[in-house]
Amino acid sequence: MNRQFVLSQILIIPLLLFLYISLFAPNTVYATELPSFPFCSNPQGEIKVSYDSGTHGVVGSQTQYQGKDTVYFVGENNYLQCLCTDQGEGIQTGWLKLGNLSNNEIDELRNEGWQYVPDGTLWGLAGGDYLAKNSPYSCNGEGGNTTPTLTPTPTSSTISSTSGDPGIGGSVIAASAPLLAATGTSTLFYSLLAFGLASFGLGLVLRKKDKIN
């Protein structure tokens, strides 16, 4: 009787686990690897535009900053914006061209603090939509005496499309292509399946021995 009880438990447990995974586990979990943007403290890339002074904007902020602003092209239609204010506040913004990112990957990045920008041309970039993220860095706050120029500060908006213009070319100095990896529950699924088959085989062996005894 005890052996029959053990046999039933061996067969039922993997079945319950399999049903739980099938019904409640997500189908796919996306992990998006970003290109390695350089740091504004040691900028690399091709300078697209540079202002020694002026009034500049930062994505997601309505504040207008006075200081030096330089934008670097870092390959794959991605850009690095380095703003150094006259007060010594440094703000670097990574501009990631959406390209072939899926909506799930875009949502994941937005949850990590990236902001959607529907038109890069408003910021002097290549056409198309981008994700942008700000982070602080240390700078000297050195400005110049040139005529101020205004960088627009459009607000973020809801995603409506992930398509865009091909953008502009240029020499790539420091960039790495975005790599997209999708990791799901397949490993766990096959592990449970193998465990279930092994348990089923063990159950048959125990049942056969029980009949012999």
TARA-V478381 format. One record per residue. N is the residue number from 1. RES is the residue in one letter. PHI is phi in whole degrees, 0 to 359 (* if undefined). Layout:
BEGIN
N,RES,PHI ; N,RES,PHI
END
This chain:
BEGIN
1,M,* ; 2,N,297 ; 3,R,294 ; 4,Q,295 ; 5,F,294 ; 6,V,299 ; 7,L,299 ; 8,S,294 ; 9,Q,293 ; 10,I,299 ; 11,L,280 ; 12,I,282 ; 13,I,302 ; 14,P,297 ; 15,L,296 ; 16,L,295 ; 17,L,297 ; 18,F,297 ; 19,L,295 ; 20,Y,296 ; 21,I,297 ; 22,S,294 ; 23,L,269 ; 24,F,246 ; 25,A,283 ; 26,P,293 ; 27,N,291 ; 28,T,214 ; 29,V,246 ; 30,Y,268 ; 31,A,236 ; 32,T,257 ; 33,E,265 ; 34,L,269 ; 35,P,295 ; 36,S,275 ; 37,F,293 ; 38,P,291 ; 39,F,264 ; 40,C,293 ; 41,S,292 ; 42,N,216 ; 43,P,293 ; 44,Q,221 ; 45,G,124 ; 46,E,269 ; 47,I,292 ; 48,K,272 ; 49,V,204 ; 50,S,212 ; 51,Y,237 ; 52,D,286 ; 53,S,202 ; 54,G,133 ; 55,T,255 ; 56,H,230 ; 57,G,246 ; 58,V,235 ; 59,V,303 ; 60,G,83 ; 61,S,234 ; 62,Q,271 ; 63,T,287 ; 64,Q,257 ; 65,Y,253 ; 66,Q,259 ; 67,G,157 ; 68,K,262 ; 69,D,224 ; 70,T,228 ; 71,V,243 ; 72,Y,249 ; 73,F,272 ; 74,V,243 ; 75,G,93 ; 76,E,57 ; 77,N,61 ; 78,N,257 ; 79,Y,224 ; 80,L,236 ; 81,Q,257 ; 82,C,242 ; 83,L,252 ; 84,C,238 ; 85,T,282 ; 86,D,296 ; 87,Q,271 ; 88,G,88 ; 89,E,274 ; 90,G,253 ; 91,I,231 ; 92,Q,251 ; 93,T,235 ; 94,G,271 ; 95,W,250 ; 96,L,254 ; 97,K,291 ; 98,L,296 ; 99,G,58 ; 100,N,258 ; 101,L,297 ; 102,S,280 ; 103,N,298 ; 104,N,296 ; 105,E,292 ; 106,I,296 ; 107,D,298 ; 108,E,297 ; 109,L,293 ; 110,R,295 ; 111,N,293 ; 112,E,268 ; 113,G,106 ; 114,W,283 ; 115,Q,248 ; 116,Y,276 ; 117,V,236 ; 118,P,287 ; 119,D,215 ; 120,G,290 ; 121,T,295 ; 122,L,294 ; 123,W,250 ; 124,G,80 ; 125,L,259 ; 126,A,296 ; 127,G,298 ; 128,G,118 ; 129,D,261 ; 130,Y,224 ; 131,L,248 ; 132,A,228 ; 133,K,219 ; 134,N,263 ; 135,S,206 ; 136,P,280 ; 137,Y,208 ; 138,S,273 ; 139,C,219 ; 140,N,270 ; 141,G,68 ; 142,E,270 ; 143,G,245 ; 144,G,238 ; 145,N,240 ; 146,T,282 ; 147,T,296 ; 148,P,300 ; 149,T,234 ; 150,L,257 ; 151,T,264 ; 152,P,295 ; 153,T,234 ; 154,P,291 ; 155,T,274 ; 156,S,290 ; 157,S,220 ; 158,T,287 ; 159,I,294 ; 160,S,240 ; 161,S,202 ; 162,T,249 ; 163,S,264 ; 164,G,199 ; 165,D,287 ; 166,P,295 ; 167,G,87 ; 168,I,244 ; 169,G,267 ; 170,G,162 ; 171,S,280 ; 172,V,271 ; 173,I,254 ; 174,A,218 ; 175,A,198 ; 176,S,225 ; 177,A,294 ; 178,P,293 ; 179,L,246 ; 180,L,247 ; 181,A,235 ; 182,A,248 ; 183,T,240 ; 184,G,236 ; 185,T,262 ; 186,S,297 ; 187,T,298 ; 188,L,296 ; 189,F,299 ; 190,Y,290 ; 191,S,295 ; 192,L,293 ; 193,L,297 ; 194,A,296 ; 195,F,296 ; 196,G,296 ; 197,L,296 ; 198,A,296 ; 199,S,295 ; 200,F,297 ; 201,G,296 ; 202,L,297 ; 203,G,297 ; 204,L,297 ; 205,V,297 ; 206,L,296 ; 207,R,293 ; 208,K,295 ; 209,K,296 ; 210,D,295 ; 211,K,292 ; 212,I,295 ; 213,N,289
END
